[in-house]
Amino acid sequence: MKKTVLVSGGAGYIGSHTAVELIAAGYDVVIADNLSNSDCSGVEGVRRITGVEVPFVEVDCCDKEAFARVFAQYDFDSVIHFAAFKAVGESVADPMKYYRNNLLSFMNVVDLMREYDRHNIVFSSSATVYGEPDELPVTELSPRKPATSAYGNTKQMCEDILRDSVAAYDSLRAIALRYFNPIGAHPSALIGELPRGVPQNLVPYITQTAAGVRECLSVFGDDYPTEDGSCLRDYIDIVDLARAHVAAIDRMTSGDATERYEIFNVGTGRAVSVFELVHTFERVNNLALNHKVAPRRAGDVMAVWADTRRANEVLGWRAERPLDETLRSAWEWEKYVRKL
Ligand code: UD1
């Protein structure tokens, strides 16, 4: 029997890749998205890759009445909730925009799941909940640090809402996935990350610089106490990350979950510096990237990477795609977008 998954925010970067992997694993998918930070190309890309005319509903999850119609119309038992704002700097400048959107849409999902008797939810959390960790790598039991942005705070608050809701409402099962740094694009180059305006994240900035859209990449800080002086992150391939969601849905729908609320780190377990990432990008794509050292960026942590044992052992998932391939796919995608 096919099972259906509602993917909110499914037109976006992580959502579209997850929709593809769900379909490959035999699930039916319904995409709901208000296209506030994406366009129809994500959904079109999913349809082209899978050959499936995936249903798409343009809806704002904050509009409970409109969102309820999706629950009334489609017979899904699982929801993956991606729909959220994600720009850290913007969230500091306009926190209410983030609290209103990210919390309201999430609370609507939880309410509607109860009202329509739907059971499984996967929530997109983030390594940002760990802040600047005292010990590395971070495990799921590492302390959460006070958030330094409204964006980070909404991730912590949604985790808490989920924990309390699962404790109170017997019908709900939940998995929160704490993503490290998602990068790369689908091997078909038909879907990928489409940042609006100037990219804030490293890899889109790199690919746009390589494409000549940006003049020069600034490496934010070469004076951190790390081997080469730049920050360390755990860069997780987007297809690997998408498959972690499939593993989470498999776990809940098969009844394998031992707790009704579980948390997993989704990373590679490997720390990569900014310079290493830049040089790997140059090597695998056979190009030279214009870059310079700039001052540290406010709010950056020096280093964070995942202990992935729980995801490996309990979820049965592990990162597989080599960094070389991921960075090649990021460049292929940029070339596709720019028609280069
Ligand atoms: C940030 C957020 C994270 C969020 C993610 C995706 C924090 C602490 N982290 O991660 O929660 O999920 O964005 O939106 O708020 N860098 C440069 N030059 C650039 C851009 C980045 O050197 O032009 C460096 C940064 O200093 C950092 C690394 O590249 O060391 C990665 O940065 P970025 O891609 O922005 O991700 P994070 O800041 O790790």
Residues whose N, C-alpha, C, O or C-beta is under 5 A from the ligand:
A	BS01	UD1	K86 V88 S126 T128 Q200 N201 L202 Y205 S218 V219 F220 C231 V274 R297 G299 D300
